[in-house]
Amino acid sequence: MKLLRVILPFILLNQSLFAEGEKSAAQAIGRQQIQQAIDKGLKWLEGKQSPGGFWDSPEHPAITGLVLTAMERDPSKGHKYADPVKKGYDYLLSCVHPDGGIYQKNELLNYNTSICVMALLATNDKKYEPILRKAHEFLVGQQMPSKESGDNTYAGGIGYSDDDPHSDMSNMVMGLEALRATEYLKGTEKSASKEKDLDWKAAIDFVQRCQNLSGSNKAKWVSDDPKDKGGFVYTPEDSKPDPITQPDGRETLRSYGSITYAGLLSYIYTGLKRDDPRVSAVIEWTSKNYSVDENPAMGNQGLYYYYHMLAKALTTYGTDKLKLADGKEVDWRSDLAKKLISLQHDEGFWVNDNGRFWEKDPVLVTAYSVLALEQIYQAK
């Protein structure tokens, strides 16, 4: 049985977990145009590979992992990038540590390992299973322990594992995706009885503590404003947009686009169903705050990460159209494809004029954009 067929298909094959029986609305922009944009982006990325096999920096294998995943998921298939792909994976393998982590420097451990796991899975090659099994164990160990006393607001979450440890929704969604995708490897060794599993209840509790939803989150910062209700903030104590001071003097945290879609994915990966009130609330937030022109509440900050997360989350959730607050239905795939193609430079790359979250880096941003377009192209 092929590797990708024994793990969650919605993660790796761009299929929906919540299949609705709908057929995707044909992208008005056309598959050929989308493939052309993907081709231009991948060709540009090919020319940016370092002689050492990595993209951008040898210190952050995650960026190379994103590029390799985009090349492996190229809908046109074939072996157009066989040489850069081989060199790229050779570099990734050089970053594998005995503890199971995939990193270079002792920083951004979850970020680098989780993304590299997805890149290795994208090859559909069983030879990487021993590495993936150890990486799974490593990522389980990145979860912040739960405390019965409830005095640790970051408990149950996953963070960067840096000198300033905290859990956040960006690291959480990356870790949960990689863990679910490698879950099929649990119990495949003699030492399986000693394997530690993620505390999934604690994980759900952490994600819930980051949602702007008063019905399930009693934190003082929670807001019922339509622009915030149901959406997500970065951590249970902080959000990236500036907070809002309410008329009663209470300070509330803003929900924003990219992390709200990370929250939707996280709920799906933790096993929540479509009709769960917490999931329904996220979808309601998307209907009231939908945009392909900006990262809602953040403008152009983190815009391409937002596009990447939007495409992945709505594909995984399984909806072709979103019903907006005014009752109008939008074909989000067509909207997003048109927007991304309009933003692509003639040379094939994408870049954000706003440098927050590394988005002045055209390699990173181009990888995000190609991955989003591949999600759109693959939709049935």
GUNUMAR-460093 format. One record per residue (C-alpha): residue in one letter; x, y, z. Coordinates in pm, 1 decimal. Example, Ala and Ser with C-alpha at 12.3 -4.5 7.8 and 13.67 -1.06 7.14 Angstrom:
<rs>
+------+----------+----------+----------+
| resn |        u |        v |        w |
+------+----------+----------+----------+
|    A |   1230.0 |   -450.0 |    780.0 |
|    S |   1367.0 |   -106.0 |    714.0 |
+------+----------+----------+----------+
</rs>
This chain:
<rs>
+------+----------+----------+----------+
| resn |        u |        v |        w |
+------+----------+----------+----------+
|    M |      0.0 |      0.0 |      0.0 |
|    K |    140.8 |    336.7 |    -94.6 |
|    L |    249.2 |    565.7 |    185.0 |
|    L |      9.4 |    848.6 |    110.0 |
|    R |   -288.4 |    615.4 |    101.1 |
|    V |   -251.3 |    504.4 |    459.6 |
|    I |   -250.4 |    849.6 |    616.7 |
|    L |   -507.6 |   1122.8 |    626.6 |
|    P |   -579.3 |   1199.7 |    261.2 |
|    F |   -712.0 |   1548.7 |    327.2 |
|    I |   -367.8 |   1656.6 |    444.4 |
|    L |   -157.0 |   1530.4 |    158.0 |
|    L |   -389.2 |   1483.0 |   -135.2 |
|    N |   -580.2 |   1808.1 |   -102.7 |
|    Q |   -906.8 |   1628.4 |    -39.9 |
|    S |  -1168.5 |   1731.5 |    213.2 |
|    L |  -1215.1 |   1577.3 |    554.0 |
|    F |  -1572.7 |   1703.9 |    557.7 |
|    A |  -1673.4 |   1589.9 |    209.1 |
|    E |  -2004.1 |   1750.5 |    116.8 |
|    G |  -2069.8 |   1562.6 |   -203.4 |
|    E |  -2021.7 |   1883.8 |   -398.0 |
|    K |  -1813.9 |   1914.1 |   -707.8 |
|    S |  -1578.8 |   2207.0 |   -704.4 |
|    A |  -1701.5 |   2502.9 |   -904.2 |
|    A |  -1490.5 |   2517.8 |  -1217.3 |
|    Q |  -1234.4 |   2787.7 |  -1168.8 |
|    A |  -1339.2 |   3067.6 |  -1399.4 |
|    I |   -975.9 |   3153.9 |  -1442.0 |
|    G |   -903.8 |   2806.3 |  -1582.0 |
|    R |   -673.2 |   2526.4 |  -1481.3 |
|    Q |   -433.3 |   2604.3 |  -1764.3 |
|    Q |   -370.4 |   2953.2 |  -1629.8 |
|    I |   -322.5 |   2817.2 |  -1279.6 |
|    Q |    -74.3 |   2557.0 |  -1404.3 |
|    Q |    114.7 |   2824.0 |  -1595.8 |
|    A |    148.5 |   3031.1 |  -1278.9 |
|    I |    266.5 |   2722.9 |  -1087.6 |
|    D |    519.6 |   2642.2 |  -1360.7 |
|    K |    659.4 |   2995.2 |  -1357.6 |
|    G |    686.1 |   2992.9 |   -980.5 |
|    L |    859.6 |   2656.0 |   -962.4 |
|    K |   1096.8 |   2745.2 |  -1244.9 |
|    W |   1195.8 |   3062.0 |  -1061.6 |
|    L |   1248.5 |   2864.3 |   -740.7 |
|    E |   1464.8 |   2611.4 |   -921.8 |
|    G |   1706.3 |   2890.9 |  -1012.3 |
|    K |   1733.3 |   3005.1 |   -649.8 |
|    Q |   1862.6 |   2679.7 |   -502.9 |
|    S |   2197.6 |   2698.7 |   -330.1 |
|    P |   2478.9 |   2463.3 |   -437.6 |
|    G |   2435.9 |   2304.2 |    -93.9 |
|    G |   2086.2 |   2190.9 |   -188.7 |
|    F |   1897.1 |   2430.8 |     37.9 |
|    W |   1690.1 |   2736.4 |    -39.2 |
|    D |   1757.8 |   3067.8 |    134.9 |
|    S |   1947.1 |   2965.0 |    446.1 |
|    P |   2104.5 |   2641.6 |    568.1 |
|    E |   1992.4 |   2736.0 |    920.0 |
|    H |   1620.4 |   2701.1 |    842.4 |
|    P |   1541.0 |   2371.6 |    664.5 |
|    A |   1169.3 |   2454.7 |    684.0 |
|    I |   1200.0 |   2692.8 |    389.0 |
|    T |   1363.0 |   2419.4 |    181.7 |
|    G |   1086.6 |   2186.0 |    299.7 |
|    L |    817.4 |   2421.9 |    171.6 |
|    V |    985.3 |   2449.1 |   -169.5 |
|    L |   1030.3 |   2072.6 |   -197.6 |
|    T |    667.2 |   2012.7 |   -103.9 |
|    A |    560.2 |   2256.9 |   -375.5 |
|    M |    777.2 |   2076.5 |   -631.8 |
|    E |    652.1 |   1732.6 |   -527.6 |
|    R |    288.3 |   1843.8 |   -550.4 |
|    D |    325.3 |   1998.1 |   -895.6 |
|    P |      3.4 |   1889.3 |  -1073.4 |
|    S |    184.7 |   1845.5 |  -1405.7 |
|    K |    384.4 |   1559.0 |  -1247.0 |
|    G |    684.7 |   1436.4 |  -1442.4 |
|    H |   1040.8 |   1487.4 |  -1325.2 |
|    K |   1107.8 |   1842.8 |  -1436.1 |
|    Y |   1288.2 |   1920.4 |  -1112.6 |
|    A |   1451.4 |   1583.7 |  -1044.2 |
|    D |   1800.2 |   1722.8 |   -982.2 |
|    P |   1707.4 |   2011.9 |   -749.9 |
|    V |   1462.3 |   1786.0 |   -567.3 |
|    K |   1730.4 |   1522.3 |   -506.2 |
|    K |   1977.7 |   1781.9 |   -380.9 |
|    G |   1709.6 |   1937.2 |   -164.2 |
|    Y |   1619.8 |   1609.7 |      4.1 |
|    D |   1987.8 |   1526.8 |     54.5 |
|    Y |   2015.1 |   1854.7 |    242.8 |
|    L |   1704.1 |   1779.1 |    452.3 |
|    L |   1844.1 |   1440.5 |    548.6 |
|    S |   2160.2 |   1612.9 |    669.0 |
|    C |   1939.7 |   1803.7 |    916.6 |
|    V |   1796.0 |   1492.9 |   1083.3 |
|    H |   1909.7 |   1461.6 |   1446.4 |
|    P |   1927.6 |   1152.4 |   1667.7 |
|    D |   1647.1 |   1294.9 |   1882.6 |
|    G |   1414.6 |   1275.9 |   1579.4 |
|    G |   1404.2 |   1649.3 |   1515.1 |
|    I |   1484.0 |   1793.5 |   1173.6 |
|    Y |   1669.4 |   2117.7 |   1224.6 |
|    Q |   2011.0 |   2280.7 |   1204.1 |
|    K |   2046.6 |   2517.4 |   1496.4 |
|    N |   1877.7 |   2446.4 |   1826.8 |
|    E |   1590.6 |   2682.5 |   1750.6 |
|    L |   1252.7 |   2681.1 |   1573.4 |
|    L |   1247.4 |   2308.4 |   1642.2 |
|    N |    877.7 |   2246.9 |   1583.1 |
|    Y |    859.3 |   2482.4 |   1284.0 |
|    N |   1149.4 |   2317.1 |   1103.5 |
|    T |   1061.9 |   1958.1 |   1194.6 |
|    S |    690.5 |   1980.7 |   1113.8 |
|    I |    738.9 |   2133.8 |    770.4 |
|    C |   1020.5 |   1893.9 |    682.3 |
|    V |    800.0 |   1600.2 |    785.0 |
|    M |    539.7 |   1712.6 |    533.0 |
|    A |    808.0 |   1747.0 |    265.5 |
|    L |    928.9 |   1390.0 |    327.2 |
|    L |    572.2 |   1258.8 |    319.8 |
|    A |    512.4 |   1434.0 |    -12.0 |
|    T |    763.1 |   1199.1 |   -178.3 |
|    N |    542.1 |    894.8 |   -112.2 |
|    D |    864.4 |    701.2 |    -42.9 |
|    K |    853.9 |    436.1 |    229.7 |
|    K |   1228.8 |    459.6 |    287.9 |
|    Y |   1168.0 |    769.9 |    497.9 |
|    E |    937.7 |    591.7 |    743.5 |
|    P |   1204.3 |    539.0 |   1013.9 |
|    I |   1284.0 |    912.2 |   1005.2 |
|    L |    916.5 |   1002.6 |   1011.2 |
|    R |    847.0 |    770.7 |   1303.6 |
|    K |   1117.8 |    935.4 |   1514.0 |
|    A |   1005.6 |   1280.2 |   1404.3 |
|    H |    653.7 |   1194.8 |   1522.6 |
|    E |    787.7 |   1106.8 |   1866.9 |
|    F |    995.6 |   1425.2 |   1870.8 |
|    L |    692.0 |   1640.6 |   1789.4 |
|    V |    482.4 |   1476.1 |   2059.8 |
|    G |    754.0 |   1585.0 |   2299.0 |
|    Q |    713.2 |   1947.3 |   2190.1 |
|    Q |    368.8 |   1972.4 |   2349.9 |
|    M |    369.4 |   2186.5 |   2662.0 |
|    P |    259.8 |   1968.1 |   2955.5 |
|    S |    -90.6 |   2007.9 |   3090.1 |
|    K |   -122.6 |   2113.1 |   3452.2 |
|    E |   -421.0 |   2013.2 |   3657.5 |
|    S |   -399.8 |   2342.6 |   3845.2 |
|    G |   -467.4 |   2527.2 |   3521.9 |
|    D |   -204.0 |   2789.2 |   3600.7 |
|    N |    -24.5 |   2753.6 |   3267.6 |
|    T |   -220.9 |   2918.5 |   2988.7 |
|    Y |     11.8 |   2763.4 |   2729.2 |
|    A |    -47.4 |   2405.5 |   2849.4 |
|    G |   -141.9 |   2160.3 |   2575.7 |
|    G |     -4.9 |   2377.6 |   2298.5 |
|    I |    308.4 |   2365.9 |   2084.3 |
|    G |    554.0 |   2648.9 |   2033.1 |
|    Y |    893.9 |   2723.0 |   1882.4 |
|    S |   1083.5 |   2557.2 |   2170.9 |
|    D |   1318.4 |   2855.7 |   2191.5 |
|    D |   1466.4 |   3030.1 |   2493.8 |
|    D |   1129.9 |   3207.3 |   2533.0 |
|    P |    897.8 |   2906.1 |   2541.8 |
|    H |    533.5 |   2960.5 |   2466.0 |
|    S |    263.4 |   2790.2 |   2263.4 |
|    D |    101.1 |   2965.0 |   1969.6 |
|    M |   -150.9 |   2883.1 |   1698.7 |
|    S |     95.2 |   2897.8 |   1409.5 |
|    N |    325.2 |   2636.1 |   1560.7 |
|    M |     24.0 |   2443.2 |   1684.2 |
|    V |   -129.4 |   2392.4 |   1342.0 |
|    M |    204.5 |   2288.6 |   1190.2 |
|    G |    269.4 |   2038.3 |   1465.6 |
|    L |    -82.5 |   1893.2 |   1457.8 |
|    E |    -70.3 |   1851.3 |   1078.9 |
|    A |    258.9 |   1662.9 |   1090.4 |
|    L |    142.5 |   1448.1 |   1383.1 |
|    R |   -183.1 |   1348.8 |   1216.6 |
|    A |     -2.1 |   1277.8 |    890.4 |
|    T |    243.8 |   1040.9 |   1060.6 |
|    E |     -1.3 |    885.6 |   1304.8 |
|    Y |    -22.0 |    570.5 |   1092.8 |
|    L |    336.9 |    489.7 |   1193.3 |
|    K |    255.8 |    452.6 |   1562.1 |
|    G |    286.3 |    100.2 |   1692.0 |
|    T |    498.7 |    -22.1 |   1402.1 |
|    E |    805.8 |   -101.4 |   1614.3 |
|    K |    872.0 |   -344.0 |   1901.4 |
|    S |    908.7 |    -48.8 |   2136.2 |
|    A |    559.7 |     73.3 |   2048.3 |
|    S |    427.6 |     12.2 |   2398.0 |
|    K |    661.3 |    284.7 |   2523.1 |
|    E |    547.3 |    540.8 |   2269.4 |
|    K |    397.6 |    854.3 |   2414.8 |
|    D |     89.0 |    994.9 |   2245.7 |
|    L |     -9.4 |   1357.3 |   2223.2 |
|    D |   -251.2 |   1471.0 |   2492.0 |
|    W |   -530.9 |   1544.2 |   2246.2 |
|    K |   -773.4 |   1674.0 |   2508.2 |
|    A |   -513.9 |   1923.8 |   2628.7 |
|    A |   -449.0 |   2019.4 |   2265.0 |
|    I |   -818.1 |   2096.0 |   2208.9 |
|    D |   -827.1 |   2293.7 |   2533.0 |
|    F |   -533.1 |   2505.6 |   2417.0 |
|    V |   -686.0 |   2574.1 |   2076.4 |
|    Q |  -1015.4 |   2664.8 |   2242.7 |
|    R |   -835.6 |   2914.0 |   2467.4 |
|    C |   -718.7 |   3097.1 |   2154.5 |
|    Q |  -1068.4 |   3132.1 |   2005.0 |
|    N |  -1269.5 |   3450.3 |   2041.2 |
|    L |  -1582.0 |   3267.4 |   2153.0 |
|    S |  -1743.5 |   3346.1 |   2486.0 |
|    G |  -1944.5 |   3023.2 |   2489.6 |
|    S |  -1629.8 |   2815.2 |   2533.8 |
|    N |  -1362.1 |   3067.7 |   2632.6 |
|    K |  -1412.8 |   3265.6 |   2952.7 |
|    A |  -1100.3 |   3480.8 |   2922.4 |
|    K |  -1155.1 |   3851.6 |   2991.1 |
|    W |  -1023.6 |   3952.3 |   2646.3 |
|    V |  -1291.4 |   3763.1 |   2447.9 |
|    S |  -1507.1 |   3978.0 |   2219.1 |
|    D |  -1853.6 |   3916.3 |   2071.5 |
|    D |  -1800.9 |   4176.2 |   1801.0 |
|    P |  -1877.0 |   4019.3 |   1456.2 |
|    K |  -1527.1 |   4105.2 |   1333.9 |
|    D |  -1382.8 |   3897.4 |   1618.0 |
|    K |  -1641.0 |   3641.5 |   1734.3 |
|    G |  -1544.4 |   3287.9 |   1631.4 |
|    G |  -1205.1 |   3390.4 |   1501.2 |
|    F |   -864.7 |   3322.4 |   1655.3 |
|    V |   -581.7 |   3507.6 |   1823.4 |
|    Y |   -214.0 |   3411.5 |   1828.5 |
|    T |   -187.6 |   3287.8 |   2188.1 |
|    P |   -428.4 |   3274.7 |   2484.9 |
|    E |   -273.2 |   3601.7 |   2599.8 |
|    D |   -181.4 |   3791.0 |   2284.5 |
|    S |   -274.6 |   3866.2 |   1925.0 |
|    K |    -81.0 |   4028.4 |   1642.9 |
|    P |   -326.7 |   4313.4 |   1564.8 |
|    D |   -354.7 |   4586.6 |   1825.1 |
|    P |   -616.5 |   4520.4 |   2094.3 |
|    I |   -939.4 |   4719.8 |   2117.7 |
|    T |  -1047.8 |   4912.2 |   2425.8 |
|    Q |  -1421.2 |   4864.0 |   2477.4 |
|    P |  -1652.8 |   5140.4 |   2612.5 |
|    D |  -1643.5 |   4973.9 |   2954.8 |
|    G |  -1265.0 |   4997.0 |   2957.4 |
|    R |  -1214.2 |   4625.8 |   2894.6 |
|    E |   -936.1 |   4543.1 |   2645.7 |
|    T |  -1026.2 |   4275.4 |   2390.6 |
|    L |   -803.5 |   4091.5 |   2146.0 |
|    R |   -857.6 |   4101.8 |   1770.4 |
|    S |   -913.6 |   3789.4 |   1563.9 |
|    Y |   -724.4 |   3787.4 |   1235.6 |
|    G |   -733.2 |   3598.2 |    909.8 |
|    S |   -427.2 |   3375.0 |    887.5 |
|    I |   -450.7 |   3250.4 |   1244.9 |
|    T |   -826.3 |   3198.0 |   1222.8 |
|    Y |   -772.8 |   2958.0 |    932.8 |
|    A |   -495.8 |   2794.8 |   1138.5 |
|    G |   -753.9 |   2754.7 |   1414.0 |
|    L |  -1002.8 |   2590.9 |   1178.1 |
|    L |   -737.1 |   2343.7 |   1063.0 |
|    S |   -632.6 |   2274.9 |   1420.6 |
|    Y |   -987.2 |   2186.5 |   1522.1 |
|    I |  -1011.8 |   1949.8 |   1225.8 |
|    Y |   -678.5 |   1784.6 |   1307.7 |
|    T |   -786.0 |   1736.2 |   1670.4 |
|    G |  -1097.6 |   1553.6 |   1553.1 |
|    L |  -1377.6 |   1806.0 |   1600.2 |
|    K |  -1674.5 |   1759.9 |   1366.8 |
|    R |  -1832.9 |   2003.0 |   1125.3 |
|    D |  -2135.6 |   2058.1 |   1348.7 |
|    D |  -1932.7 |   2133.8 |   1660.1 |
|    P |  -2028.9 |   2487.1 |   1776.6 |
|    R |  -1662.7 |   2589.3 |   1787.1 |
|    V |  -1611.1 |   2486.6 |   1424.9 |
|    S |  -1938.5 |   2647.5 |   1316.3 |
|    A |  -1827.5 |   2969.3 |   1483.3 |
|    V |  -1506.3 |   2976.8 |   1279.1 |
|    I |  -1703.4 |   2936.1 |    956.9 |
|    E |  -1936.8 |   3215.3 |   1063.8 |
|    W |  -1633.4 |   3437.2 |   1120.7 |
|    T |  -1506.9 |   3359.3 |    768.1 |
|    S |  -1844.4 |   3454.1 |    619.3 |
|    K |  -1831.3 |   3793.1 |    789.6 |
|    N |  -1462.8 |   3865.2 |    731.4 |
|    Y |  -1386.7 |   3703.4 |    395.3 |
|    S |  -1126.5 |   3875.8 |    180.4 |
|    V |   -861.0 |   3798.1 |    -77.6 |
|    D |   -740.1 |   4157.7 |    -79.9 |
|    E |   -593.4 |   4155.6 |    269.3 |
|    N |   -518.1 |   3942.6 |    572.3 |
|    P |   -825.1 |   4046.7 |    774.5 |
|    A |   -730.4 |   4275.2 |   1066.3 |
|    M |   -366.0 |   4268.8 |    948.9 |
|    G |   -376.9 |   4432.0 |    605.3 |
|    N |    -78.0 |   4315.1 |    401.8 |
|    Q |    112.6 |   4181.6 |    703.2 |
|    G |    154.2 |   3806.7 |    664.1 |
|    L |    -58.8 |   3823.1 |    349.5 |
|    Y |     88.1 |   3523.7 |    167.7 |
|    Y |     87.5 |   3302.1 |    474.4 |
|    Y |   -280.0 |   3398.9 |    493.9 |
|    Y |   -339.4 |   3289.5 |    132.9 |
|    H |   -162.0 |   2960.4 |    202.8 |
|    M |   -366.4 |   2892.7 |    516.5 |
|    L |   -696.5 |   2998.9 |    357.4 |
|    A |   -650.6 |   2755.6 |     68.2 |
|    K |   -546.3 |   2468.7 |    292.8 |
|    A |   -816.3 |   2525.6 |    553.7 |
|    L |  -1114.2 |   2564.4 |    321.5 |
|    T |   -998.9 |   2270.3 |    109.2 |
|    T |   -965.8 |   2054.0 |    420.3 |
|    Y |  -1298.4 |   2174.0 |    558.8 |
|    G |  -1456.1 |   2087.2 |    224.6 |
|    T |  -1644.0 |   2381.1 |     85.1 |
|    D |  -1643.6 |   2517.9 |   -268.8 |
|    K |  -1835.5 |   2833.5 |   -189.2 |
|    L |  -1866.0 |   3056.9 |    112.9 |
|    K |  -2193.7 |   3225.3 |    199.5 |
|    L |  -2117.1 |   3579.0 |    309.2 |
|    A |  -2300.3 |   3783.8 |    569.3 |
|    D |  -2511.9 |   3950.3 |    297.3 |
|    G |  -2624.8 |   3610.4 |    164.5 |
|    K |  -2404.3 |   3623.5 |   -143.2 |
|    E |  -2205.2 |   3310.9 |   -225.9 |
|    V |  -1844.6 |   3342.4 |   -341.2 |
|    D |  -1625.5 |   3092.2 |   -522.4 |
|    W |  -1322.5 |   3140.2 |   -300.4 |
|    R |  -1096.8 |   2926.7 |   -520.1 |
|    S |  -1159.9 |   3141.4 |   -825.8 |
|    D |  -1118.2 |   3459.1 |   -622.9 |
|    L |   -790.4 |   3345.4 |   -472.2 |
|    A |   -647.6 |   3210.0 |   -797.9 |
|    K |   -721.3 |   3537.1 |   -975.7 |
|    K |   -565.1 |   3736.4 |   -694.2 |
|    L |   -248.3 |   3528.6 |   -679.1 |
|    I |   -200.0 |   3531.6 |  -1054.8 |
|    S |   -244.4 |   3908.8 |  -1061.6 |
|    L |     27.8 |   3945.5 |   -795.6 |
|    Q |    286.0 |   3721.5 |   -964.8 |
|    H |    587.2 |   3902.8 |  -1108.9 |
|    D |    681.8 |   3841.9 |  -1470.8 |
|    E |    991.9 |   3650.1 |  -1361.0 |
|    G |    766.5 |   3403.1 |  -1176.9 |
|    F |    807.8 |   3500.0 |   -812.5 |
|    W |    583.3 |   3659.7 |   -551.0 |
|    V |    697.6 |   3894.3 |   -274.7 |
|    N |    533.7 |   4107.8 |     -8.5 |
|    D |    630.4 |   4474.7 |     25.7 |
|    N |    562.2 |   4435.3 |    397.7 |
|    G |    847.7 |   4244.4 |    558.1 |
|    R |    674.2 |   4124.7 |    872.9 |
|    F |    689.1 |   3746.8 |    924.8 |
|    W |    977.7 |   3716.8 |    672.8 |
|    E |    750.9 |   3802.5 |    378.7 |
|    K |   1003.2 |   4021.9 |    198.4 |
|    D |   1171.0 |   3691.2 |    121.5 |
|    P |   1054.2 |   3596.4 |   -232.3 |
|    V |   1153.5 |   3230.4 |   -187.0 |
|    L |    927.6 |   3185.5 |    113.7 |
|    V |    642.1 |   3385.0 |    -37.5 |
|    T |    666.8 |   3206.0 |   -373.0 |
|    A |    650.4 |   2869.8 |   -197.8 |
|    Y |    336.9 |   2980.2 |    -10.4 |
|    S |    177.5 |   3100.6 |   -334.7 |
|    V |    255.3 |   2789.0 |   -536.1 |
|    L |    123.7 |   2564.3 |   -257.4 |
|    A |   -200.7 |   2764.7 |   -246.7 |
|    L |   -243.2 |   2741.0 |   -625.3 |
|    E |   -177.8 |   2366.7 |   -614.3 |
|    Q |   -456.4 |   2327.6 |   -359.5 |
|    I |   -689.0 |   2513.6 |   -593.9 |
|    Y |   -582.2 |   2318.1 |   -901.3 |
|    Q |   -626.7 |   1978.3 |   -737.8 |
|    A |   -982.2 |   2042.9 |   -618.0 |
|    K |  -1229.6 |   1799.5 |   -770.5 |
+------+----------+----------+----------+
</rs>
